[in-house]
Amino acid sequence: MAIYVIDDHPLMREAIVMLLRRVRPESDLVELSKLSELNRAITARGAPDLFCLDLGLPDTLGVSGVKLLKSLYPDVPLMVISAEPASSAEEACREAGADIYIEKSAGAGEIANAMRTMLLPDNPHDELEEGQTVVGIAKLSKRQKQLIVMLDKGLSNRDIAETLGISEHTVKVHLWRLFRRLGVKSRTQTLHFARVNGLLTS
């Protein structure tokens, strides 16, 4: 697995790489300081399996980096790790195509947990585990079924985090995995899918 860490701040880039080494030691970690280095790096190191992107790069403006990466690699998961508060930047990043938005101020533990959850294997051809449900070609874990019930109750990410005893960042990653598994893009689409497929009794 090739993970591209794109951040122009050397210390922050090294810190993210250290976390990724802890979470996924077998991965090929590629460090870049700007997007203009990407094509050459991919030629040398191979196709990306995950992007970890900072917003404040010298050759990007606002969410232009997110848009560029998603236009070139629409199927590659993109995690924005930014110093910008989520309240001011997350919505724009999600609209531009980012899958996950994490504040650098979240701390190493929360960022590592979000990374670990995002990098969990997700093979639809695996054998069913105990507690899983088949929906068409999709399989839902106990946690994913839990999330659907909580979404149906109208719980916020913060409420879900408190109920499950995890961080809001990890909740966002779990929701991203659920959306991807079901082929949907929002809570509303998830609940519609769940009702149509009999995952909710009401």
N, C-alpha and C positions, 0 to 999 in steps of 0.2 A: 504494500500500500504506500503510495506517494502522497505525503501531506505537504502542502505549500503554505508556509508562514510568511506573510507579506506585511512587514512593519518596518518603518524607517528608523525607529528608535532601537539601537542595538541592545540595550539592557532589557527592554520589554520583549523584543524578539527572542532573545536568549532564554528569558523566563518562560515564555510560551513553549518554546522547544523543549525545555527541561520538563515541563508538565506533560507534554506529549510523549516524551521518552519514558516517563513513569507510567503513563496510561497505556501506551502502545509501543513498547520497546522495539518491536520487529519492524516498525514502519520506516520508510525512507523519508527523512525530514529535510525539506528544501527551504532554505532561508533566503528571502529576497527583501530588498529595501525599497523597491519601487516596481510598479507594474510593467514598466518598459523592459524589465529584465525577464519577464515571464516566458516569452516565446523561446528565447535561447535556453532557458533552464529546462523547459519541457522537452526540447529537442535532445538535451543532454541527459535528463533524469527520468523522462517518461511521463505519461499522462497522469493528471492529478486524480486522486480519489477524494480529497477534501481540501478546501481552502480555508485558512484562518486569516482574515483580512482586517487591517487597521483602516480607518477612514481617512486619517490625516496624512496621506502620502504626498510627496513633493510633486507627483505628476497626476494627481486626482483632485477633483473639486466636489465637495458634498458626497453624494452617493454615486458619482460617475464610475468609481472603481467597481462597485457592486454591479451596476448595469453592464459594464464591459465584460466582467467575468461570466455573468449569467448569459450574455449574448453569445459568448464563445463556448461556454461549457454549461448549458442549461440543466444537465442532469447531475452535475457534480455538487454535492452539498457545500454550502457556503456559510461559514460562521464568522460574523463580524465581532471582533473584540476591540472595543473602542473606549477612549477616555470620556467621550461624550455621554451625558446622562441619557438613559433610555427614554425619558420623558420628552427629550428634544430631538432624538435621532432614530429611535427604534422603528416608529411607524414608517418613516421615509425609506429606511433600509429594507423593511419587509415588502413595501410596495415596489421597490426596485428589484426584488428577487432574493434577498437574503433569507436564509432558512432560520437562523438563530442570531439573536443579538445579545451580547454579554458585555457588561460594563467592566472595564479593567479594575475598577475599585471593588468589584465583588470579592476579590481575594483568591489566593491560589487554590484553596480547598473547593470552593464553589465552582471555579472555572474548570478544575480537574474533573469534578463530578459530572459537569455538563458535557465535557469532552468524552468522558468514559461512556456516558449514556448514548451520546451521538454515534460513537464508534462501535457499539454493540453489533455483533453479526446479525444480519436480517435476511435470512435465506428462506424464501417462500416454499422451497422444496424440502426443507428439513422435516423430520418426523414431528408429529404433534407432541407437545409436552403436556403433562397433566394440567388441567385447568384451562387449556386453550380451546378456542372455538373456530370452526371453519366458516368463513363467509365468502362464497364463491372461491376464488383462489387465495383469498386473504385469511390469515390466521391471527386471532387476537389473543394476547396474553391476559392473565388475570389483571395486571396493572392497566392494560388498555381498556378492558371491560369496565374496570373501576372508573377510569377517566370519563368514559361515555356517560356513566350514571351521574357523575359529578357535573359534567357539562349540562346534562338534562335538568339538574337541580339549579342551574344558573350560577354555580360557584365561580368565583374569579380565580386567577392564577394564584393569588395570595391565599385565598381560602383553601384551594387544593393543596398548596405547599404546607399549610398549617395542619391540614387533616392527615396528610401522608408523612409529615415530619421530614420534608426535603426542602431544598431551596426553590425559589421561584424560577431561577435559571434552569434547574433540572426539570421542573414542570414544563417549561417551554420546549425543552428537548423531547420529553415524553410525548407532548402534543404533536410536535413535528413528526415524530416517528409514527404516531397514530394516523395523522393526516396522510402521510406518505403510504402507509399500509393500505389505507382505504381508497387512495386516489382522489382525495378531496383537499380543499385549500382553506377551509374555515370551520369554526365551531358549528355554524348553521348547516353547512353541507354534511358535517359529521353526523349531526342529529337526524337529518333527513335520511341519510344512508342507514343509520341505526334503526330508524322506524320502518323503513321500507323492507329491511332484511330481518325484522323481528328481534332486534337486539334490545329493544325497550318494550316493556309490556304496556306502557301507557302512551 
